[in-house]
C-alpha cells in the first residue's frame, strides 16, 4: 500500500519539499514517487520521503 497520495506535500531526506505527482512500483516491487519541485521532477524511493507538516495560516 502507498504511504503518500497524489497531491501530498512531502520532504525528501535532503531537505527538499515538493508535491507528489505520481506513484509507481519498480520491477523489484519497491515503491517510488515522482515529486515536483519548482517545475522539476525528482523520482524518489518511499523511504527517502516524509510527510511535510501542515501549516495553518491565520485568517
N, C-alpha and C positions, 0 to 999 in steps of 0.2 A: 504494500500500500504506500502511496506517496505521502511524504511528510508535508509538502508545500503544495498550494493550489495556484492556478494561474492568477496573476494579479497580485500575489503576495509580495510585500516588500521584505527583502532579505539582506543580511550582511554576509559577506564572504569571510573566510579565515584571514584574508589580507586587509580587512577593514573597509572594503568597498561595499556600497549599498546600491541595490538595483531592484528591478521588478521581474518576477518570474513570468516569462513569455511562453515557454514550452517545457514539457516534461517528457522524458523518454528513457528507455532502458537500453543498455549496451547488450551486445551479444552474450556477454558473461552474466547478464542479469542485474548489473549494477545500475542504480537509478541516477540519472543525470538531469540537469536543468539548464535551459537557456535563460540567462539573466541579462536584461537590458540595462545599461547604464550610459546615459548621455548619448543614446543612439547606437552604441556599440554593443555587440553580443558577446558574452562570455559563456562557455559551456563548462559547468562545474559539477562535481560529484555531490551527492546529497550530504555526505558527512562533512563537507567543507562549508556548508551554509547553516545559518541560524536565522530565526525569525527576528526581524527588526522590531524594537519596541514601538508601540503606537504612541504618537504624540498628540495630546489633546490641546486644541487651540482655544484660547479664551474668546468669548463672544463679545 
